[in-house]
Amino acid sequence: MKKLTLTLALIGVALISAFAQVKNESAQLLASYYGVKDALVNGNATEAGAKATEFLTTIKTIDGKSLAEPKRKTLLELKEKLAFDAEHISESKDIVHQRDHFATFSANLYALAKAIKLSAQPIYQEYCPMKKMYWLSSEQAIKNPYYGKSMLTCGKVTDTIN
């Protein structure tokens, strides 16, 4: 009986540790993504590239072993797509090219955020009617990464992930 209790306790500690790791990695992904978005809002291609590199480093380390099978499958399907766009953003100094990849980058991260809880805070999906593209934000206030300062507040919130 003591062995069973000890075994269950160890399994519980391992699961808690694995969930904490996924939560930390998710927070890092989201922070890096928001960094890319903010850099694009400010028209800073160098900073967007640096934040995309951070995202790429984090996404490569995530294996999702602690996730339930449907969520793990979603993560693995989106991992390559997210890495592809993050890599293109990180390698380019052309802000137009970065913004093009940011659209699919945002769509794939939105799909991941809908499948796996990435944050305890709300994640807002926002939409640019001029570009017909979406992005994610930690705040409801619109700061458009596709046009930056030239059309900073153009857009609207279309979804909230709680």
N, C-alpha and C positions, 0 to 999 in steps of 0.2 A: 504494500500500500504506500509506503514511504517512497519507493522507487517511482511509482506511478505519479504521485504528487510532485516529486522533483522533476520528472520528465515533462509533465504538463506545465510546470512553472518555467522550465527552460524554453519550451516551445512558445509559451506566451511572451517571454522576454525577447526571443528571436523575432517573433511577429511584430511586436511593438517597435523594435529596432528597425526592421525592414520598412514598416509604414512611415516611421520618422525620416528615414533616408529618402523615400519617395517624396514625402512632403517637402523636404529641404531641396531636393532636385527640382521639384515643380516650382517652388518659389524662385529658384535661380533662373529657370527657363523664362518664367514670366517677367522677372526683373530685367533680364537681358533683352527680351522682346520689347518691353516698354522703353528700354534705352535706345533701341533701334528706332522705334516710333518717334521718340522725343528728338533724336538727332535729325531725322527726316523733317520733322516739323520746323526745326531750326536751320534746315538747309546745310547740315554739316555731314558731308559724305564720309570724311575720315572717322568721325565718331560713330556713325552708323556702321561702318565696317568693323570697328573695334568691338562694338556691342554684339554684332553678328558673330564675330569670332568667339566671344564669351558664350553665346548661345550654342554654337557648334561644339565647343568643348564640353559643355554640360550634356547636350543631347546624345553625344557619343558614349557617355558613361552610363546612361540609363538603360537598364535591361528589363525592368518591369517584372522581375520574377515574383515579387510579393503581391502583384495584382491578380485579381480573379481573371480567368481565361478570356472572357469577352473584352475586358478592358486592356489586358496585355496584348491581345491580338490587334486592337485598335491602335495602341501605342506603337507596336512594331510596324504596322502599315503606314502610319504617319511619320515615323521617325526618319525614314529615308527622304521623304518629301520635304520635311522641315529642314533637314541637313542640307539638301540640295539648294534650297533658296537661301539659307543662311550663308552657305559657302559662296554663292554668287554675290550676295550683298557684301560679304567680307572682302572679296577679291576685287571689287569694282570701286573706282573713285568717281564714277559717273553717277550722279544722284538720280538722273532719269532712269537709268538701268536698275539702280537700287530700288527705286519706287515701283518699277514694274514687277520685280521679284517680291517686293513687300506685299503686293496684293495676294499672291498665292500663298506666301508665308503666313499671312493673316488668316486666310481661309482655312489652311491646315491647322493652325494653332486653335482657331475657333472650334473646329471639329474635335480636337483633342480636349479642349476645355469642356465641351459638352459631354464627353465620354468619361473624363477623369477629372476629379476635383483638383484644380491647380492652385486654388487660393481660398482662404476663409473670407476674403473680401470680395465684393461683387466685381465681376468683369463685364464691362460694357462693350457691346459690339456697336460700332458706329459706321455710318455710311456717307460717302461722298457722292451726291447726285451728279456732279459734273463729270467725274471719272467713272461713275457706276462701280465703285470699289468699296470694300469694307476694311476696317481695322479694329483692333481691340484697345481698350483704355481702362485705366484704373479709376477714372473719374467721368462724370456725365458731361462735363464741359467739353465742347468740341475744340480740338486742336488738330487740324487736318494735315496729315503727313504727306499727302499727295500734292498739295499746293504750297504748303508752308505758310510763310508770312503773307504771301499775295492773296490768299483766301483762307486765312487761319480758322475762322469760325464757320466755314461752309460745311454743313453736314447735319446729321441727326443721329440720335440713339435709336437702334432698331431692335436690340435685345439686351437682356441683363441675365447673366449667369450668376446665380447665388450659390 
